[in-house]
Amino acid sequence: MRFKPGDKLRSLFAGSTAPATVRQRLKAWRAGFSGTTWLLYDLDNNSPSDYVPDSKATAMANLDGPAARSVLRNKLLFERMVGRLVRVPKTYAVVERGTVTSLDADWEVGDPSGIVAKVMQTGTPLILKPMDSSEGRGVHSLELAPDGLSLDKRPVTEAQALSALSSAPSVLVCERVTQGGFSGRAFPQAVNTIRVVTMVDPQTGAPFIVSAVHRFGTSKSAPTDNVSRGGIRSFVDVETGTLSPAGASWALDATGRRLSFDVHPDSGEPLSGVVLEGWEDVKPLLLGLVRQLPFLIYVGWDVAITENGIVLIEGNHSPNLTQQAAGPYLKDERVRRFLRHHRVID
């Protein structure tokens, strides 16, 4: 986010970052943070100088060049370029203003009703994703259940399914990744992904992993795992793949204190202390990918660990700085070197 002086003062006293106190908001404002991130990083007890402040978000967003921004923002281009090198979900078709463009020989249909009919005939589950969506907004799952069509795990009519296909000006009709193992058991109604942030060391040219956070869907967020929509997250120890207790900024008790989940609140699956199966495969896959596409100097990757291997769901341009809840970026000398080189920090 980019602050203007007037915006800072208005937000400081508006109470928009409750439950931060006015005193905390004032300290946050002076240091370049919001009241929300001040609390998220516990900056009453941790050093603000170890964290990239919110005031640097615009500079962080400008790190990627035109090629990187194009690949990471355009879901079709991402599939075509990155999908040559690693497994990504297939895009079967695009629905734009009611017109279907098939991108797969098995999905040659004349109109959106043909897509619904295909699901009913074959039972193939789909993800419907707006071309320009972020944070899971407007994403739906469409599948055939025992009692008929199901949208986001709720029974729907064919007309309601068609409405979902025209819910945005441009909708991608995508493969729904099936997840088994631990990540699938934790919450089967969503694909539970790991957000892994990578950077490229300007001194050595070597990519490295900055941090990793495992998101889990909940009954609030299904069919996505987005924390902003009600999911929860565990921090991943990058070296060992071990998970922390889960939490989320929205998950508070009656006194306003953050809740911590050692097990998933819906499924009861243990989270805290679990060592992620497949984590040792994730690291070389991502670092090898960046070595092949070195213009991707700063990316937030959404990774799904499935029983059939690693699937790269998407790459995100300028990943949210709140990833630092997993650990302060500026305690890593490689990150400091990267940000100094790109003139984000002094």
C-alpha positions as CSV (number, residue, x, y, z in Angstrom):
1,M,0.0,0.0,0.0
2,R,1.1,3.6,-0.6
3,F,0.5,6.2,2.0
4,K,0.0,9.9,1.5
5,P,0.4,12.2,4.5
6,G,-3.3,13.0,4.7
7,D,-4.3,9.3,4.4
8,K,-1.9,8.4,7.2
9,L,-3.4,10.9,9.6
10,R,-7.0,9.9,8.7
11,S,-6.3,6.2,9.2
12,L,-4.4,6.9,12.3
13,F,-7.4,8.2,14.2
14,A,-10.2,6.5,12.3
15,G,-9.9,3.3,14.2
16,S,-9.7,1.3,11.0
17,T,-6.9,-0.9,12.4
18,A,-8.7,-1.9,15.6
19,P,-7.9,-3.6,18.0
20,A,-4.6,-1.6,17.7
21,T,-4.6,1.3,20.2
22,V,-4.1,4.9,19.1
23,R,-0.6,4.7,20.7
24,Q,0.2,1.6,18.7
25,R,-1.1,3.2,15.5
26,L,1.0,6.2,16.0
27,K,4.1,4.1,16.5
28,A,3.2,2.1,13.4
29,W,2.6,5.2,11.3
30,R,6.0,6.7,12.3
31,A,7.7,3.4,11.3
32,G,5.8,2.9,8.0
33,F,3.5,0.2,9.1
34,S,-0.3,0.0,9.6
35,G,-1.8,-0.8,12.9
36,T,-2.8,-4.2,11.5
37,T,0.8,-5.2,10.6
38,W,2.1,-3.7,13.8
39,L,0.0,-6.2,15.7
40,L,0.6,-9.0,13.2
41,Y,4.4,-8.8,13.6
42,D,4.1,-8.0,17.3
43,L,6.2,-4.9,16.9
44,D,5.8,-4.0,20.5
45,N,8.1,-6.9,21.2
46,N,10.0,-7.3,17.9
47,S,12.2,-4.8,16.1
48,P,10.5,-2.9,13.3
49,S,13.9,-2.6,11.6
50,D,13.8,-6.3,10.9
51,Y,10.7,-6.0,8.7
52,V,10.0,-4.5,5.3
53,P,7.4,-1.8,6.2
54,D,4.1,-1.3,4.4
55,S,5.4,2.0,3.1
56,K,7.8,0.0,0.8
57,A,5.0,-2.0,-0.8
58,T,5.0,0.1,-4.0
59,A,8.7,-0.2,-4.4
60,M,8.4,-4.0,-3.9
61,A,5.7,-4.1,-6.5
62,N,8.0,-2.4,-9.0
63,L,10.8,-5.0,-8.6
64,D,9.5,-7.2,-11.4
65,G,10.2,-6.2,-15.0
66,P,7.6,-6.2,-17.8
67,A,8.2,-9.8,-18.7
68,A,7.8,-11.0,-15.2
69,R,4.7,-8.9,-14.6
70,S,3.1,-10.3,-17.8
71,V,3.8,-13.9,-17.0
72,L,2.6,-13.6,-13.4
73,R,-0.5,-11.5,-14.0
74,N,-1.8,-13.4,-17.1
75,K,-3.0,-16.8,-16.1
76,L,-3.1,-18.1,-19.7
77,L,0.5,-16.9,-20.4
78,F,1.6,-18.4,-17.1
79,E,0.2,-21.8,-18.0
80,R,1.8,-21.7,-21.5
81,M,5.3,-20.6,-20.3
82,V,5.7,-22.1,-16.8
83,G,3.7,-25.2,-17.8
84,R,6.4,-26.2,-20.2
85,L,8.8,-26.7,-17.3
86,V,6.6,-27.9,-14.4
87,R,3.2,-29.3,-13.8
88,V,0.4,-26.6,-13.6
89,P,-3.4,-27.0,-13.8
90,K,-4.7,-27.3,-17.3
91,T,-6.9,-24.6,-18.7
92,Y,-9.6,-26.3,-20.8
93,A,-11.4,-23.2,-22.1
94,V,-12.1,-19.5,-21.8
95,V,-15.6,-18.1,-21.5
96,E,-15.6,-14.4,-22.5
97,R,-18.9,-12.5,-22.9
98,G,-20.7,-15.7,-23.5
99,T,-18.3,-17.0,-26.1
100,V,-16.4,-20.2,-25.5
101,T,-12.8,-20.6,-26.8
102,S,-11.6,-24.2,-26.4
103,L,-8.0,-24.7,-25.4
104,D,-8.2,-28.5,-25.2
105,A,-9.3,-31.0,-27.9
106,D,-11.6,-32.7,-25.4
107,W,-13.5,-29.4,-24.6
108,E,-14.7,-28.4,-28.0
109,V,-18.1,-27.0,-27.0
110,G,-20.3,-24.4,-28.7
111,D,-21.4,-22.4,-25.7
112,P,-21.3,-22.3,-21.9
113,S,-24.2,-24.7,-21.6
114,G,-21.9,-27.2,-23.4
115,I,-19.4,-26.9,-20.5
116,V,-22.2,-27.7,-18.0
117,A,-23.3,-30.6,-20.1
118,K,-19.8,-31.9,-20.3
119,V,-19.5,-31.9,-16.5
120,M,-22.8,-33.8,-16.2
121,Q,-21.8,-36.3,-18.8
122,T,-18.2,-37.0,-17.8
123,G,-18.2,-36.1,-14.1
124,T,-15.0,-34.0,-14.6
125,P,-14.7,-31.5,-11.8
126,L,-13.8,-28.0,-12.7
127,I,-12.4,-24.8,-11.2
128,L,-14.0,-21.6,-12.7
129,K,-11.6,-18.7,-12.2
130,P,-12.0,-15.1,-13.3
131,M,-9.1,-14.1,-15.5
132,D,-8.2,-11.1,-13.3
133,S,-9.1,-12.6,-9.9
134,S,-6.8,-12.4,-6.8
135,E,-7.1,-13.7,-3.3
136,G,-9.6,-16.3,-4.4
137,R,-12.3,-13.7,-5.3
138,G,-14.9,-15.1,-7.7
139,V,-13.4,-18.6,-7.8
140,H,-15.9,-21.5,-7.9
141,S,-15.7,-25.3,-8.0
142,L,-18.2,-27.1,-10.3
143,E,-18.7,-30.8,-10.1
144,L,-21.2,-33.6,-10.4
145,A,-22.4,-34.9,-7.0
146,P,-24.7,-37.9,-6.4
147,D,-27.8,-35.6,-6.4
148,G,-26.8,-33.5,-9.4
149,L,-24.6,-30.4,-10.0
150,S,-22.7,-28.9,-7.1
151,L,-21.2,-25.4,-7.0
152,D,-18.7,-24.9,-4.2
153,K,-20.1,-28.1,-2.6
154,R,-23.7,-26.8,-2.6
155,P,-26.4,-28.2,-4.9
156,V,-27.3,-26.0,-7.9
157,T,-29.4,-26.0,-11.0
158,E,-28.0,-25.9,-14.5
159,A,-29.1,-22.3,-14.7
160,Q,-27.1,-21.4,-11.5
161,A,-24.0,-23.2,-12.9
162,L,-24.3,-21.2,-16.1
163,S,-24.5,-18.0,-14.1
164,A,-21.2,-18.9,-12.4
165,L,-19.7,-19.3,-15.9
166,S,-20.7,-15.7,-16.7
167,S,-19.9,-14.2,-13.3
168,A,-17.0,-12.2,-14.7
169,P,-16.2,-10.8,-18.1
170,S,-13.6,-13.5,-18.7
171,V,-13.7,-16.9,-16.9
172,L,-11.1,-19.6,-17.2
173,V,-12.4,-23.2,-17.1
174,C,-9.6,-25.1,-15.4
175,E,-8.6,-28.6,-14.1
176,R,-9.4,-29.1,-10.5
177,V,-6.3,-30.5,-8.8
178,T,-7.1,-33.4,-6.6
179,Q,-5.0,-33.4,-3.4
180,G,-4.4,-36.4,-1.2
181,G,-2.1,-37.1,1.7
182,F,-1.7,-34.7,4.6
183,S,-2.7,-31.5,2.7
184,G,-5.8,-33.2,1.4
185,R,-6.9,-34.7,4.7
186,A,-6.5,-31.4,6.5
187,F,-9.5,-29.9,4.6
188,P,-10.7,-31.9,1.5
189,Q,-13.1,-29.1,0.3
190,A,-10.2,-26.9,-0.9
191,V,-6.8,-27.3,-2.5
192,N,-4.5,-26.4,0.4
193,T,-1.5,-24.6,-1.0
194,I,1.9,-23.4,0.3
195,R,2.8,-19.8,-0.5
196,V,6.6,-19.9,-1.1
197,V,8.4,-16.6,-1.7
198,T,11.6,-16.7,-3.8
199,M,14.1,-14.0,-4.6
200,V,17.3,-14.0,-6.7
201,D,20.5,-13.0,-5.1
202,P,22.0,-10.2,-7.2
203,Q,25.5,-11.0,-6.1
204,T,25.5,-14.7,-7.0
205,G,22.6,-15.0,-9.4
206,A,21.3,-17.9,-7.3
207,P,17.6,-18.1,-6.4
208,F,16.7,-18.7,-2.7
209,I,13.5,-19.3,-0.7
210,V,12.7,-16.4,1.6
211,S,9.7,-17.9,3.5
212,A,6.8,-20.4,3.2
213,V,3.3,-20.4,4.6
214,H,0.9,-23.3,4.3
215,R,-2.7,-22.1,3.8
216,F,-5.7,-24.4,4.7
217,G,-9.2,-23.9,3.6
218,T,-12.0,-23.9,6.1
219,S,-15.8,-24.1,5.9
220,K,-15.7,-20.3,5.7
221,S,-13.3,-20.1,2.7
222,A,-14.2,-23.2,0.6
223,P,-13.5,-23.8,-2.2
224,T,-10.4,-21.7,-1.7
225,D,-7.7,-21.7,1.0
226,N,-7.3,-17.9,1.1
227,V,-6.8,-16.5,4.6
228,S,-8.5,-13.2,3.5
229,R,-11.7,-15.3,2.8
230,G,-11.6,-17.3,6.1
231,G,-8.8,-19.8,5.7
232,I,-6.0,-20.4,8.2
233,R,-2.2,-20.6,7.8
234,S,0.7,-22.4,9.4
235,F,4.3,-21.1,9.0
236,V,6.7,-23.6,7.4
237,D,10.3,-24.0,8.6
238,V,12.1,-23.7,5.3
239,E,14.9,-26.0,6.3
240,T,12.9,-28.9,7.8
241,G,9.3,-28.4,6.4
242,T,7.8,-28.4,10.0
243,L,4.6,-26.6,10.5
244,S,3.8,-24.1,13.3
245,P,0.4,-23.9,15.0
246,A,-2.1,-22.3,12.6
247,G,-3.9,-19.0,12.9
248,A,-5.4,-16.0,11.0
249,S,-5.9,-12.4,11.6
250,W,-9.7,-12.9,11.6
251,A,-9.6,-15.8,14.2
252,L,-10.0,-14.0,17.5
253,D,-11.5,-15.0,20.8
254,A,-14.1,-12.9,22.8
255,T,-11.3,-10.7,24.2
256,G,-9.8,-10.0,20.8
257,R,-6.8,-12.3,21.2
258,R,-5.7,-14.4,18.3
259,L,-6.7,-18.0,18.3
260,S,-4.1,-20.7,17.7
261,F,-5.0,-24.0,16.1
262,D,-2.8,-27.1,16.8
263,V,-5.4,-29.1,14.7
264,H,-7.6,-28.1,11.8
265,P,-10.8,-26.5,13.2
266,D,-13.1,-28.4,10.8
267,S,-11.3,-31.8,10.2
268,G,-9.4,-32.2,13.5
269,E,-6.3,-33.1,11.4
270,P,-3.1,-32.3,13.4
271,L,-1.2,-29.3,12.1
272,S,1.3,-28.1,14.6
273,G,4.6,-30.0,14.4
274,V,3.7,-31.9,11.3
275,V,6.6,-32.3,8.8
276,L,5.3,-31.7,5.3
277,E,5.6,-34.8,3.1
278,G,7.1,-33.7,-0.2
279,W,8.7,-30.5,1.1
280,E,12.1,-31.7,0.0
281,D,10.7,-31.9,-3.5
282,V,9.2,-28.4,-3.5
283,K,12.5,-26.6,-2.8
284,P,14.6,-27.9,-5.8
285,L,11.5,-27.7,-8.1
286,L,11.0,-24.0,-7.4
287,L,14.7,-23.1,-7.4
288,G,15.3,-25.0,-10.6
289,L,12.3,-23.2,-12.2
290,V,13.7,-19.8,-11.3
291,R,17.1,-20.8,-12.7
292,Q,15.4,-21.5,-16.0
293,L,13.4,-18.2,-15.9
294,P,15.8,-15.9,-14.1
295,F,13.7,-12.7,-14.9
296,L,11.3,-14.0,-12.1
297,I,13.4,-12.3,-9.4
298,Y,10.6,-11.9,-6.8
299,V,7.6,-14.3,-6.8
300,G,5.1,-15.7,-4.4
301,W,4.4,-19.3,-5.7
302,D,1.3,-21.2,-4.7
303,V,2.3,-24.9,-4.5
304,A,0.1,-27.9,-4.0
305,I,1.6,-31.2,-2.8
306,T,-0.5,-34.0,-4.3
307,E,-0.2,-37.8,-4.2
308,N,1.0,-37.5,-7.8
309,G,3.7,-34.9,-7.2
310,I,4.0,-31.2,-7.0
311,V,1.5,-28.9,-8.9
312,L,2.3,-25.2,-9.3
313,I,-1.1,-23.6,-9.0
314,E,0.1,-20.0,-9.9
315,G,2.8,-17.5,-9.4
316,N,2.0,-14.1,-7.8
317,H,3.5,-10.8,-8.7
318,S,4.5,-8.7,-5.6
319,P,3.4,-11.2,-2.9
320,N,1.8,-9.6,0.1
321,L,4.3,-8.3,2.7
322,T,2.3,-9.9,5.5
323,Q,4.1,-13.1,4.5
324,Q,6.7,-11.7,7.0
325,A,4.4,-13.0,9.8
326,A,6.4,-16.2,9.1
327,G,9.6,-14.4,9.9
328,P,11.1,-10.9,9.3
329,Y,12.6,-10.6,5.8
330,L,15.4,-8.2,6.9
331,K,16.9,-10.6,9.3
332,D,18.1,-12.5,6.2
333,E,21.3,-10.9,4.8
334,R,20.4,-12.2,1.3
335,V,17.1,-10.3,1.4
336,R,18.9,-7.2,2.6
337,R,21.4,-7.5,-0.3
338,F,18.5,-8.0,-2.8
339,L,16.6,-5.0,-1.6
340,R,19.6,-2.8,-1.4
341,H,20.6,-3.8,-4.9
342,H,17.1,-2.8,-6.2
343,R,17.1,0.4,-4.1
344,V,14.1,-0.6,-2.0
345,I,16.1,0.0,1.2
346,D,19.3,2.0,1.9
